[in-house]
Amino acid sequence: MDRFTDAYNKARDVVSQQKFSTEWAKFLKDDVRVKSLLAPDGPNYAQADGLDKIRKKLADDSHNALVAFFVGGGTADTIVEACKNDGGAGRLDERAATIKMLKHLYFSRKRGAQDVWIYSPPKSYALWIHEEIVGAEDAIKQKLKKEHEVYSSKEKQYMCDALQLALKWSLDVCAKLGDPDEKAKAMVSRWFADEDTSDADLTKAISSLNEGFKKIANVANSNSLIFSDEPIDRNKGGWKDWAFVYKSEKMDVVYLQGAFLKAGNSGKLWMCALTIIHELSHRAVGTSDHRYDSSGLKPHKTRFPHAKAIDNADSWAYFATDLAGNLSDSDRKKTLV
């Protein structure tokens, strides 16, 4: 298990094939509509309020005096009791991990029809949740007690802000390249044309960028985009980086890392939006990472030719930021070397 889709599909299997306690089985079926929520192609936004219902029930049951008297206090005890099924098929730890996963999955609506899912598990987890929460009841409870999430409430908010900005810039690109003026053509040339790039090459690049940013905007504006932690990568040193995607992953998942959070926390929302465009260009267009900003993105016929620049995710991201007027002169100068 090495990606969100794996954990998500495991949760789907558990709720479809295993039994929870009588009370929780009814609650998950009638109130949460959990099978509909965990749709085959990704979480169903029409049932997203079920996640808040789960969090509320866990909180209410954990503080209920009568429940606490019989099963003990705290969310961990409540989850374990919710997962007991009097000897039914399946494993207690798998059911507990599924409830815990849903507890840390959020649906955030910024405005209008733009939606994003955020999976923010406990920071102490080093594995995906169904591999982290394993073993006997006492071991399960110790893992369930971990609550401090990878992403704070503030960080979840600026993820949405950055996504909104990334969508706006992508739509701006489409508007300006649909019938490009000389300024837009010059901007394309700045980021993608080397000394040998012809007018025909430039025309083709404009068309490719226009069509590509339509795809990026569609993903950014969908109700199925997921921002997620990746615990294995995070604990192996990947946390110092910005973000990544798996091109082959079935769902549109962007794994956000420490550098992204650091930029957001320091007020550099434009870098967060740029990062999202970079990653969505991988997902929606299939761009590659030929070169990063730290190495310079100025096209050059030998060092960084047009053919690589037009396929380079960072070039797409900086181009959109620049075309939208959100790249400072100093940052442009530093990057175009």
SERO-4910 file (N, C-alpha, C, O; in steps of 0.05 Angstrom, whole numbers):
BEGIN
 pado doro    nc1    nc2    nc3   cac1   cac2   cac3    cc1    cc2    cc3    oc1    oc2    oc3
  Met    A     17    -24      0      0      0      0     18     25      0     32     30     19
  Asp    A     17     40    -22     35     63    -24     22     88    -34     36    107    -40
  Arg    A     -4     89    -36    -17    114    -45    -46    116    -35    -57     96    -25
  Phe    A    -57    139    -37    -84    144    -27   -105    125    -38   -121    114    -24
  Thr    A   -103    120    -64   -123    102    -77   -123     75    -64   -145     63    -61
  Asp    A   -100     65    -56    -98     38    -43   -114     39    -16   -129     21    -11
  Ala    A   -108     59      0   -122     61     26   -152     65     22   -168     54     37
  Tyr    A   -159     82      3   -187     87     -2   -202     61    -11   -223     56     -1
  Asn    A   -190     46    -29   -202     22    -38   -204      1    -15   -223    -15    -14
  Lys    A   -185      1      3   -186    -17     26   -210     -9     43   -224    -27     53
  Ala    A   -214     17     48   -236     26     63   -263     18     50   -282     10     64
  Arg    A   -264     20     24   -288     12      9   -294    -18     13   -317    -26     18
  Asp    A   -273    -34     12   -277    -63     16   -287    -69     44   -304    -86     48
  Val    A   -276    -55     64   -284    -60     91   -314    -53     96   -328    -69    107
  Val    A   -322    -30     87   -350    -22     92   -370    -39     75   -393    -41     82
  Ser    A   -360    -51     53   -377    -67     37   -379    -96     46   -400   -109     43
  Gln    A   -357   -106     59   -356   -134     64   -356   -141     94   -360   -164    101
  Gln    A   -352   -121    112   -351   -127    140   -373   -114    156   -386    -95    146
  Lys    A   -379   -124    179   -400   -115    197   -389    -99    220   -369   -107    232
  Phe    A   -402    -76    226   -395    -61    249   -415    -68    271   -432    -85    267
  Ser    A   -413    -55    294   -433    -59    315   -461    -53    304   -464    -38    285
  Thr    A   -481    -63    317   -509    -59    307   -515    -30    305   -526    -21    284
  Glu    A   -509    -14    325   -515     15    324   -499     28    302   -511     44    287
  Trp    A   -473     22    300   -457     36    280   -463     26    251   -461     42    232
  Ala    A   -471      2    249   -478     -8    222   -502      7    212   -503     15    188
  Lys    A   -522     12    229   -546     27    222   -538     56    216   -548     68    197
  Phe    A   -521     68    233   -513     95    230   -498     99    204   -504    118    189
  Leu    A   -479     82    198   -464     84    173   -481     80    148   -476     93    128
  Lys    A   -501     63    150   -518     58    128   -538     80    123   -541     90    101
  Asp    A   -552     88    145   -575    107    142   -567    136    144   -578    153    129
  Asp    A   -549    143    161   -541    171    165   -518    179    148   -519    201    135
  Val    A   -497    163    147   -473    170    132   -476    162    102   -465    175     85
  Arg    A   -492    140     97   -493    129     71   -465    123     60   -457    132     38
  Val    A   -451    108     76   -422    105     72   -415     92     46   -395     98     34
  Lys    A   -432     73     37   -426     60     11   -428     79    -12   -413     77    -32
  Ser    A   -447     97    -10   -450    118    -31   -427    139    -28   -417    148    -49
  Leu    A   -420    146     -4   -398    165      1   -372    154    -11   -358    169    -25
  Leu    A   -366    129     -7   -341    117    -17   -348    105    -45   -348     80    -48
  Ala    A   -352    122    -64   -359    113    -91   -335    101   -105   -312    106    -97
  Pro    A   -339     85   -125   -317     70   -138   -295     89   -149   -271     82   -148
  Asp    A   -302    112   -160   -283    129   -173   -272    151   -154   -257    168   -163
  Gly    A   -280    150   -129   -271    170   -110   -294    180    -93   -317    173    -98
  Pro    A   -288    195    -72   -309    204    -53   -331    219    -68   -326    235    -86
  Asn    A   -355    214    -59   -379    226    -71   -387    252    -56   -395    250    -33
  Tyr    A   -384    275    -69   -388    300    -56   -417    303    -46   -422    319    -28
  Ala    A   -436    289    -59   -464    291    -50   -469    280    -23   -488    287     -9
  Gln    A   -451    262    -13   -453    250     13   -431    260     32   -426    248     53
  Ala    A   -418    282     25   -395    291     40   -402    298     69   -384    296     86
  Asp    A   -427    306     74   -434    313    102   -433    289    120   -433    292    145
  Gly    A   -432    265    109   -429    241    125   -403    241    142   -403    230    163
  Leu    A   -382    254    131   -357    255    146   -360    272    171   -349    264    192
  Asp    A   -374    294    169   -379    310    193   -397    296    213   -394    299    237
  Lys    A   -415    280    203   -432    264    220   -416    243    236   -421    239    259
  Ile    A   -397    231    223   -379    212    236   -364    226    258   -362    216    281
  Arg    A   -352    249    252   -336    263    272   -354    272    296   -345    271    319
  Lys    A   -378    281    290   -396    289    311   -404    266    329   -405    268    353
  Lys    A   -411    243    316   -419    220    332   -397    210    350   -401    203    373
  Leu    A   -373    210    339   -350    201    355   -346    220    379   -340    210    401
  Ala    A   -348    246    374   -345    265    396   -367    262    416   -362    262    440
  Asp    A   -392    259    407   -415    257    425   -413    231    441   -417    232    466
  Asp    A   -408    209    428   -407    183    442   -383    182    462   -385    170    483
  Ser    A   -361    196    455   -338    196    472   -343    211    498   -331    205    519
  His    A   -362    230    497   -368    246    521   -394    239    534   -402    250    554
  Asn    A   -407    219    523   -432    209    535   -426    193    560   -411    174    559
  Ala    A   -437    202    582   -431    190    608   -438    160    609   -423    144    620
  Leu    A   -461    153    598   -469    125    599   -451    108    582   -443     86    590
  Val    A   -444    118    558   -426    103    540   -399    100    554   -387     78    554
  Ala    A   -389    121    565   -363    121    578   -362    101    601   -342     89    606
  Phe    A   -385     98    615   -386     80    638   -382     51    629   -369     35    642
  Phe    A   -394     44    605   -392     17    596   -367     11    579   -356    -11    582
  Val    A   -358     29    563   -336     23    545   -311     39    550   -291     35    537
  Gly    A   -312     58    569   -289     75    574   -292    102    559   -309    104    541
  Gly    A   -276    121    566   -278    147    553   -259    150    530   -240    134    527
  Gly    A   -263    170    514   -244    176    492   -252    164    466   -267    144    464
  Thr    A   -242    177    445   -249    169    417   -239    141    411   -253    125    397
  Ala    A   -216    134    421   -205    107    415   -223     85    424   -229     66    410
  Asp    A   -232     87    449   -251     67    459   -277     67    443   -288     45    437
  Thr    A   -287     90    436   -312     92    421   -309     78    394   -327     64    385
  Ile    A   -286     83    380   -282     70    354   -281     40    356   -293     26    340
  Val    A   -266     30    376   -263      1    379   -291    -11    384   -297    -32    372
  Glu    A   -306      0    402   -333    -11    407   -351    -10    382   -367    -28    377
  Ala    A   -348     12    366   -364     14    342   -357     -8    322   -373    -15    304
  Cys    A   -333    -19    325   -323    -39    305   -326    -68    314   -320    -86    299
  Lys    A   -336    -72    338   -341    -99    348   -367   -111    336   -387    -97    336
  Asn    A   -365   -135    327   -389   -147    314   -396   -175    323   -407   -191    308
  Asp    A   -389   -181    348   -397   -207    359   -387   -231    343   -402   -249    337
  Gly    A   -362   -229    335   -350   -252    321   -356   -254    291   -351   -274    279
  Gly    A   -366   -232    280   -371   -232    251   -345   -233    235   -323   -232    246
  Ala    A   -348   -236    209   -325   -238    191   -309   -212    190   -319   -190    196
  Gly    A   -284   -215    183   -267   -192    181   -250   -187    206   -250   -203    224
  Arg    A   -235   -165    205   -217   -159    227   -223   -132    240   -230   -113    227
  Leu    A   -221   -133    267   -227   -109    283   -208    -86    275   -217    -63    272
  Asp    A   -183    -92    271   -164    -70    264   -170    -57    237   -166    -33    234
  Glu    A   -180    -73    218   -186    -61    192   -211    -43    194   -211    -22    181
  Arg    A   -230    -51    210   -254    -34    213   -246     -8    229   -256     14    222
  Ala    A   -230    -11    249   -221     12    264   -206     32    247   -209     56    249
  Ala    A   -188     21    230   -172     38    212   -190     52    192   -185     75    185
  Thr    A   -211     39    184   -230     52    165   -245     75    177   -247     97    165
  Ile    A   -255     71    202   -268     94    216   -248    116    221   -255    140    217
  Lys    A   -224    109    228   -203    130    233   -197    145    208   -193    169    208
  Met    A   -195    131    185   -190    144    160   -212    164    153   -206    187    145
  Leu    A   -237    156    156   -259    174    151   -259    198    170   -268    220    162
  Lys    A   -250    194    194   -249    216    213   -230    238    204   -234    261    210
  His    A   -209    230    189   -188    249    181   -190    257    152   -171    268    140
  Leu    A   -213    250    139   -218    259    112   -238    282    112   -259    280    125
  Tyr    A   -231    303     98   -248    328     98   -256    336     70   -241    331     51
  Phe    A   -279    347     68   -289    359     43   -291    389     47   -306    398     64
  Ser    A   -275    404     31   -275    433     34   -285    446      9   -275    441    -13
  Arg    A   -305    463     13   -316    478    -10   -308    507     -6   -315    520     13
  Lys    A   -292    516    -25   -282    544    -24   -304    563    -32   -312    580    -16
  Arg    A   -314    561    -56   -336    577    -65   -347    565    -91   -333    551   -105
  Gly    A   -373    571    -96   -385    560   -120   -384    530   -121   -391    516   -102
  Ala    A   -376    520   -144   -375    491   -149   -348    480   -145   -344    456   -150
  Gln    A   -329    495   -136   -302    485   -133   -299    471   -106   -303    483    -85
  Asp    A   -290    446   -107   -289    430    -83   -261    416    -82   -249    411   -103
  Val    A   -253    409    -58   -228    394    -55   -231    376    -30   -242    385     -9
  Trp    A   -221    352    -32   -219    334     -9   -192    336      2   -172    338    -12
  Ile    A   -190    334     29   -164    336     42   -162    312     62   -178    309     80
  Tyr    A   -141    296     58   -136    274     77   -113    281     94    -90    284     85
  Ser    A   -118    284    120    -98    294    139    -97    275    163   -109    281    184
  Pro    A    -83    253    161    -81    233    183    -62    243    205    -49    264    201
  Pro    A    -61    229    227    -42    237    248    -13    238    238     -5    220    223
  Lys    A      1    258    247     29    261    238     47    239    247     68    234    235
  Ser    A     40    226    269     57    205    280     55    179    263     72    161    267
  Tyr    A     36    177    245     33    153    229     55    152    208     59    172    193
  Ala    A     69    130    206     91    127    186     83    110    163     98    107    144
  Leu    A     59     98    164     49     80    143     21     88    136      8    104    150
  Trp    A     11     78    114    -17     82    108    -35     69    129    -27     49    141
  Ile    A    -58     80    133    -72     75    158    -79     46    164    -79     37    187
  His    A    -85     31    143    -92      2    148    -68    -15    153    -70    -38    162
  Glu    A    -44     -4    149    -19    -17    157     -9     -6    183      7    -19    197
  Glu    A    -17     17    190     -9     30    215    -25     19    238    -14     13    260
  Ile    A    -51     16    235    -69      7    256    -73    -24    253    -90    -32    238
  Val    A    -57    -39    266    -58    -68    265    -54    -80    292    -43    -67    310
  Gly    A    -62   -105    295    -57   -120    320    -81   -123    338   -104   -121    329
  Ala    A    -75   -129    363    -96   -133    383   -109   -107    392   -100    -85    385
  Glu    A   -129   -109    409   -145    -86    416   -129    -64    430   -132    -41    424
  Asp    A   -112    -72    448    -96    -51    462    -78    -36    443    -75    -12    445
  Ala    A    -66    -50    424    -48    -37    405    -64    -19    386    -55      2    379
  Ile    A    -88    -28    379   -106    -12    362   -112     14    376   -111     36    364
  Lys    A   -119     13    402   -127     37    416   -104     56    419   -109     81    417
  Gln    A    -80     47    422    -57     65    424    -54     81    399    -48    105    399
  Lys    A    -58     68    376    -56     82    350    -79    101    346    -76    123    336
  Leu    A   -103     93    355   -127    109    351   -126    135    368   -139    154    362
  Lys    A   -110    134    390   -108    158    407    -92    180    394    -94    203    403
  Lys    A    -77    174    373    -61    195    360    -80    213    344    -95    203    327
  Glu    A    -79    239    350    -98    257    337    -85    281    323    -97    292    305
  His    A    -60    288    330    -48    311    318    -43    307    288    -27    291    281
  Glu    A    -57    322    272    -57    317    243    -33    330    229    -21    348    239
  Val    A    -28    319    206     -6    329    189    -11    358    181      7    375    181
  Tyr    A    -36    364    173    -43    391    164    -61    405    184    -81    394    194
  Ser    A    -54    429    191    -70    445    210    -94    457    196    -97    456    171
  Ser    A   -113    468    211   -137    481    200   -129    504    182   -140    507    160
  Lys    A   -109    519    190    -99    542    174    -88    531    147    -92    544    126
  Glu    A    -73    509    148    -61    499    124    -82    488    105    -79    490     81
  Lys    A   -102    475    116   -124    466     99   -137    489     85   -146    487     61
  Gln    A   -140    512     98   -152    535     87   -136    546     64   -147    552     42
  Tyr    A   -110    549     67    -95    560     45    -89    540     23    -82    548      1
  Met    A    -93    515     28    -94    496      6   -117    503    -13   -114    503    -38
  Cys    A   -140    509     -2   -163    517    -17   -158    543    -31   -165    547    -55
  Asp    A   -146    562    -17   -139    588    -29   -120    585    -53   -124    598    -73
  Ala    A   -100    568    -49    -81    564    -71    -94    550    -95    -88    557   -117
  Leu    A   -111    532    -89   -126    518   -111   -143    538   -126   -144    537   -151
  Gln    A   -156    555   -112   -173    576   -125   -156    594   -143   -164    600   -165
  Leu    A   -132    601   -133   -114    617   -149   -103    602   -173   -102    614   -195
  Ala    A    -96    577   -170    -87    561   -192   -108    558   -214   -102    559   -237
  Leu    A   -133    555   -205   -155    553   -225   -158    580   -240   -161    580   -264
  Lys    A   -157    602   -225   -159    628   -238   -137    632   -259   -143    641   -281
  Trp    A   -113    626   -252    -90    630   -270    -94    612   -295    -88    620   -317
  Ser    A   -103    588   -291   -106    569   -313   -128    579   -332   -124    577   -356
  Leu    A   -149    590   -321   -170    601   -338   -160    626   -352   -168    631   -375
  Asp    A   -144    642   -339   -132    665   -352   -115    657   -376   -116    670   -397
  Val    A    -99    636   -373    -83    627   -395   -101    619   -419    -95    627   -441
  Cys    A   -122    605   -413   -140    596   -435   -152    621   -449   -155    621   -473
  Ala    A   -160    641   -433   -172    665   -445   -152    680   -462   -159    690   -483
  Lys    A   -127    682   -453   -107    698   -467    -95    683   -491    -85    696   -510
  Leu    A    -95    657   -490    -84    642   -512   -104    633   -533    -97    623   -554
  Gly    A   -130    636   -526   -151    630   -546   -148    647   -571   -153    638   -593
  Asp    A   -142    672   -567   -137    691   -589   -114    709   -580   -118    732   -573
  Pro    A    -89    699   -581    -67    712   -568    -59    738   -581    -57    740   -606
  Asp    A    -54    758   -565    -42    783   -575    -12    781   -574     -1    760   -566
  Glu    A      2    803   -582     31    802   -583     43    798   -556     64    785   -553
  Lys    A     30    809   -535     41    806   -508     40    777   -499     59    767   -487
  Ala    A     18    763   -505     15    735   -497     35    718   -513     47    700   -502
  Lys    A     39    724   -539     58    709   -555     86    713   -544    102    695   -544
  Ala    A     92    738   -536    119    743   -525    123    728   -499    146    719   -493
  Met    A    102    725   -483    104    710   -459    110    680   -464    126    668   -450
  Val    A     96    669   -484    101    641   -492    130    638   -501    144    619   -494
  Ser    A    139    657   -517    167    657   -527    187    658   -503    207    645   -504
  Arg    A    180    675   -484    198    678   -460    204    652   -446    226    647   -438
  Trp    A    183    636   -443    186    612   -426    191    586   -442    199    566   -431
  Phe    A    186    587   -469    187    562   -484    204    562   -509    210    541   -520
  Ala    A    212    586   -519    226    587   -545    256    590   -541    265    608   -527
  Asp    A    271    572   -553    300    576   -554    308    591   -579    291    601   -594
  Glu    A    334    593   -584    344    609   -607    335    598   -634    333    613   -653
  Asp    A    329    573   -635    322    560   -661    292    555   -664    284    543   -684
  Thr    A    276    564   -645    247    559   -646    235    576   -668    238    600   -669
  Ser    A    220    563   -686    208    577   -709    181    588   -702    170    582   -680
  Asp    A    170    605   -719    143    615   -715    122    592   -715    103    593   -699
  Ala    A    127    572   -731    109    549   -732    110    534   -705     89    525   -695
  Asp    A    134    531   -694    137    518   -668    122    534   -647    109    522   -629
  Leu    A    124    560   -648    111    577   -628     81    575   -630     67    574   -610
  Thr    A     71    575   -655     42    572   -659     32    545   -647     11    544   -635
  Lys    A     47    524   -652     40    498   -641     42    498   -611     25    485   -598
  Ala    A     61    511   -600     64    513   -570     40    527   -558     30    519   -537
  Ile    A     31    549   -571      8    564   -561    -16    546   -561    -32    546   -541
  Ser    A    -20    531   -582    -43    512   -583    -41    491   -561    -61    484   -548
  Ser    A    -17    480   -558    -13    459   -537    -18    470   -509    -31    456   -493
  Leu    A     -9    493   -504    -13    506   -478    -42    512   -473    -52    507   -451
  Asn    A    -55    522   -493    -84    528   -490   -100    503   -484   -116    503   -465
  Glu    A    -96    482   -499   -110    457   -494   -102    445   -468   -119    434   -453
  Gly    A    -77    446   -461    -67    435   -436    -79    449   -412    -86    436   -392
  Phe    A    -80    475   -412    -90    490   -389   -120    487   -387   -131    490   -365
  Lys    A   -134    481   -408   -163    473   -406   -165    448   -389   -183    446   -372
  Lys    A   -148    429   -394   -148    404   -379   -141    409   -349   -153    398   -331
  Ile    A   -121    425   -345   -113    432   -318   -136    445   -303   -141    439   -280
  Ala    A   -149    464   -316   -171    478   -303   -194    459   -297   -207    462   -276
  Asn    A   -198    439   -314   -220    420   -309   -214    404   -284   -232    399   -268
  Val    A   -189    396   -280   -182    381   -256   -184    399   -231   -195    391   -211
  Ala    A   -173    423   -234   -174    442   -211   -202    449   -203   -207    456   -180
  Asn    A   -221    448   -222   -248    456   -217   -267    433   -212   -291    436   -210
  Ser    A   -256    409   -210   -273    385   -207   -280    382   -177   -269    396   -160
  Asn    A   -298    364   -171   -305    358   -143   -293    332   -134   -302    321   -114
  Ser    A   -272    324   -148   -259    298   -140   -229    301   -135   -216    281   -130
  Leu    A   -218    325   -135   -190    329   -130   -184    325   -101   -199    334    -83
  Ile    A   -162    310    -95   -155    304    -67   -127    314    -61   -109    309    -76
  Phe    A   -124    328    -39    -98    335    -28    -93    316     -5   -110    312     13
  Ser    A    -71    303     -5    -66    282     15    -37    282     25    -19    290     11
  Asp    A    -34    273     49     -8    265     60      1    239     48    -16    223     40
  Glu    A     27    234     47     37    208     39     57    200     61     80    209     61
  Pro    A     48    185     81     64    180    105     91    166    100    110    172    114
  Ile    A     92    148     81    117    134     76    138    153     66    161    153     76
  Asp    A    131    168     46    150    188     34    157    209     55    181    216     57
  Arg    A    138    218     71    143    238     91    164    229    111    181    244    120
  Asn    A    162    204    119    181    193    140    207    183    128    225    176    143
  Lys    A    209    183    102    235    176     90    250    200     79    269    197     64
  Gly    A    242    224     87    256    248     80    243    265     59    253    287     53
  Gly    A    221    256     48    207    271     27    194    296     36    186    313     20
  Trp    A    191    299     62    176    322     73    190    349     66    177    370     67
  Lys    A    215    348     60    230    373     53    221    384     26    226    407     20
  Asp    A    208    367     10    200    375    -17    173    389    -18    161    395      3
  Trp    A    163    395    -42    139    411    -45    114    394    -48     95    396    -32
  Ala    A    114    377    -68     90    361    -74     97    341    -95    118    343   -108
  Phe    A     80    321    -99     83    302   -122     57    289   -128     38    289   -112
  Val    A     56    276   -151     33    260   -159     44    234   -171     67    231   -178
  Tyr    A     26    215   -172     31    191   -188     15    193   -213    -10    194   -213
  Lys    A     28    194   -236     14    196   -262     -5    173   -266    -26    176   -279
  Ser    A      2    150   -256    -14    126   -260    -37    122   -240    -53    104   -243
  Glu    A    -39    139   -220    -59    135   -200    -87    141   -211    -91    159   -227
  Lys    A   -106    124   -204   -133    126   -215   -146    152   -208   -158    165   -225
  Met    A   -144    161   -183   -156    186   -175   -137    209   -178   -112    205   -179
  Asp    A   -148    233   -179   -131    257   -181   -123    265   -152   -138    278   -138
  Val    A    -99    256   -145    -89    261   -118    -63    276   -120    -44    269   -135
  Val    A    -61    298   -104    -36    313   -102    -26    310    -74    -40    317    -55
  Tyr    A     -2    300    -70     10    296    -44     26    321    -36     46    327    -49
  Leu    A     17    335    -16     29    360     -8     49    356     14     43    342     34
  Gln    A     72    368     11     94    364     30    102    389     45     90    410     42
  Gly    A    124    386     61    131    408     79    138    434     67    131    455     78
  Ala    A    152    434     44    159    460     32    135    475     23    134    500     24
  Phe    A    114    461     14     89    474      7     77    487     31     68    510     30
  Leu    A     76    473     54     65    484     78     81    508     88     70    528     97
  Lys    A    107    506     86    125    528     95    120    553     78    119    575     89
  Ala    A    116    550     52    111    572     35     84    585     42     82    610     44
  Gly    A     64    568     47     38    579     54     38    593     81     26    614     84
  Asn    A     52    581    100     53    593    127     69    619    127     66    636    145
  Ser    A     86    623    107    102    648    106     89    669     87    101    689     81
  Gly    A     65    663     77     51    682     61     56    680     31     47    697     16
  Lys    A     71    660     22     77    658     -7     56    640    -20     62    619    -30
  Leu    A     32    650    -21     10    635    -32     14    630    -62      6    609    -73
  Trp    A     28    649    -75     33    646   -104     50    621   -110     47    608   -130
  Met    A     69    615    -92     85    591    -95     69    566    -92     74    545   -104
  Cys    A     49    567    -74     32    544    -70     14    539    -95     10    517   -103
  Ala    A      3    561   -106    -13    559   -130      4    549   -153     -5    532   -169
  Leu    A     28    559   -156     47    551   -177     53    521   -174     54    506   -194
  Thr    A     56    511   -149     62    483   -144     38    466   -153     42    444   -165
  Ile    A     14    475   -147    -10    459   -155    -11    457   -186    -17    436   -196
  Ile    A     -6    479   -200     -6    478   -229     15    459   -239     10    443   -257
  His    A     39    460   -227     60    442   -235     51    413   -233     54    397   -252
  Glu    A     39    406   -210     30    378   -206      7    370   -224      5    348   -234
  Leu    A    -12    389   -227    -35    382   -244    -27    380   -274    -40    367   -289
  Ser    A     -5    394   -281      4    391   -309     15    362   -313     12    351   -335
  His    A     27    350   -292     34    322   -294     10    305   -298      9    287   -315
  Arg    A    -11    309   -281    -35    293   -282    -51    296   -307    -59    277   -320
  Ala    A    -56    321   -314    -75    327   -336    -62    327   -364    -75    320   -384
  Val    A    -37    334   -365    -24    337   -391     -2    317   -395      5    311   -418
  Gly    A      9    306   -374     31    287   -376     58    300   -379     76    288   -391
  Thr    A     62    324   -368     88    337   -370    109    321   -353    102    304   -337
  Ser    A    134    328   -358    156    315   -344    171    335   -328    166    359   -328
  Asp    A    191    326   -312    208    343   -297    236    343   -309    254    330   -299
  His    A    239    357   -331    265    359   -344    284    378   -328    308    374   -327
  Arg    A    272    398   -316    288    419   -303    270    434   -283    247    439   -287
  Tyr    A    282    441   -260    268    457   -239    278    485   -239    298    492   -251
  Asp    A    263    502   -225    270    530   -224    298    535   -212    311    554   -220
  Ser    A    306    518   -194    332    521   -181    356    519   -201    378    528   -196
  Ser    A    350    506   -224    371    503   -245    368    523   -267    384    525   -285
  Gly    A    347    540   -266    342    559   -286    324    549   -308    328    526   -317
  Leu    A    304    564   -317    284    555   -336    286    570   -363    268    567   -379
  Lys    A    307    585   -367    309    600   -392    315    580   -415    334    565   -413
  Pro    A    298    579   -436    303    560   -458    329    567   -472    337    590   -475
  His    A    343    546   -479    369    548   -493    372    524   -512    365    502   -504
  Lys    A    381    529   -536    381    508   -556    397    483   -549    392    461   -560
  Thr    A    416    485   -531    431    462   -522    425    454   -493    421    431   -487
  Arg    A    425    474   -476    421    467   -447    392    459   -441    387    441   -426
  Phe    A    373    474   -453    345    469   -446    329    477   -471    316    498   -472
  Pro    A    329    459   -491    316    465   -516    285    467   -514    273    457   -495
  His    A    274    479   -535    245    483   -536    229    457   -531    209    457   -517
  Ala    A    238    435   -543    223    410   -540    221    401   -511    201    388   -504
  Lys    A    241    407   -496    240    400   -467    225    421   -451    210    414   -433
  Ala    A    228    446   -458    214    467   -444    184    464   -446    170    468   -426
  Ile    A    174    457   -469    145    454   -473    134    429   -460    109    426   -457
  Asp    A    151    412   -451    143    387   -436    151    389   -407    149    369   -393
  Asn    A    159    412   -398    169    415   -370    149    427   -351    139    449   -356
  Ala    A    143    413   -330    121    422   -311    127    449   -299    109    465   -297
  Asp    A    152    453   -290    158    479   -277    156    502   -297    148    524   -289
  Ser    A    162    497   -323    159    518   -343    129    525   -346    123    549   -349
  Trp    A    112    505   -347     83    510   -348     74    527   -324     59    546   -327
  Ala    A     83    519   -301     74    533   -276     84    562   -275     68    580   -268
  Tyr    A    109    566   -282    119    594   -281    107    611   -303    102    635   -299
  Phe    A    103    599   -326     90    613   -348     62    623   -340     55    647   -344
  Ala    A     46    606   -327     19    614   -319     20    636   -298      5    655   -299
  Thr    A     39    634   -279     42    654   -258     50    681   -270     40    701   -262
  Asp    A     68    680   -290     78    704   -303     56    717   -320     51    741   -318
  Leu    A     42    701   -335     21    711   -353     -2    724   -336    -15    743   -345
  Ala    A     -6    713   -312    -27    724   -295    -18    749   -280    -34    762   -266
  Gly    A      8    756   -283     18    780   -270     25    777   -241     26    796   -226
  Asn    A     31    752   -233     37    746   -205     66    738   -200     72    728   -179
  Leu    A     83    742   -220    111    736   -216    127    762   -215    126    778   -234
  Ser    A    140    767   -193    155    792   -190    179    793   -209    188    772   -219
  Asp    A    188    817   -214    211    820   -232    236    805   -221    251    793   -236
  Ser    A    239    806   -194    263    793   -183    261    763   -185    281    749   -190
  Asp    A    237    751   -181    233    722   -183    236    713   -212    247    692   -217
  Arg    A    226    730   -230    229    723   -259    258    723   -267    267    705   -280
  Lys    A    272    743   -258    301    746   -265    317    722   -254    335    711   -267
  Lys    A    310    715   -229    324    693   -216    318    666   -229    336    648   -229
  Thr    A    294    663   -241    286    637   -252    295    635   -281    301    613   -290
  Leu    A    295    657   -296    301    656   -325    331    658   -329    340    677   -341
  Val    A    346    639   -319    375    638   -323    382    611   -335    406    606   -340
***
